[in-house]
Amino acid sequence: MKAAAVALLGCAGCLTGDLPDGYPVEAVAQLVPLDAERPSIAGPIELLGTGMPSRGSDPGVRTIAAYNVQLADGVDAFVELVNAASCTDRELLTSPEEPVAAQLLGMIRRVGDETHFFTPGVQVGDQFVDIDTETATAHAPRDARFPRIVVALDFSGFRAVACGEVTWR
């Protein structure tokens, strides 16, 4: 069962392999809670150097890590990379050159002392399981027309609960 799930994710381009210590962080979105009464998600979503080796010719493909994001106990959240002006103005921005305004990166969840990305609800045989991919992959070129933000969405209602603007280094 596990081998089939790994093969499925490898084909989908989800697995990135182990990242070395000091992996190249090219941009950061510092997640800040949007509801002061529920500060359950905070910390950096990191956009690493260009992503998958098979896509090395596309400088916009990034591996995205959430290892240092802090989640309250029992909190899971979906994470999106969104073309938007800011966390206060989250209206989606598109153009004919950039028609995709939002990319769902997956679900984040605590694993020991780290936060990992998961692909939820993958069917393996007659079961549905969440697969720990550790990182996510998205198209996020440095020279994109629109600014980008990262939004964490409440797992049960898809309400934005944390946000951070992508800042390139």
Secondary structure, DSSP 8 states (H G I E B T S, - for coil): -HHHHHHHHHHHT-------TT--EEEEEEEEES-TT---EEEEEEEEEE--GGGTT-TTEEEEE-TT-EE-TT--EEEEEEE-S-SS-------SS----EEEEEEEEEETTEEEEEEEEEEETTEEEEEEEEEEEEE--TT-SS-EEEEEEETTT--EEEEEEEEE-
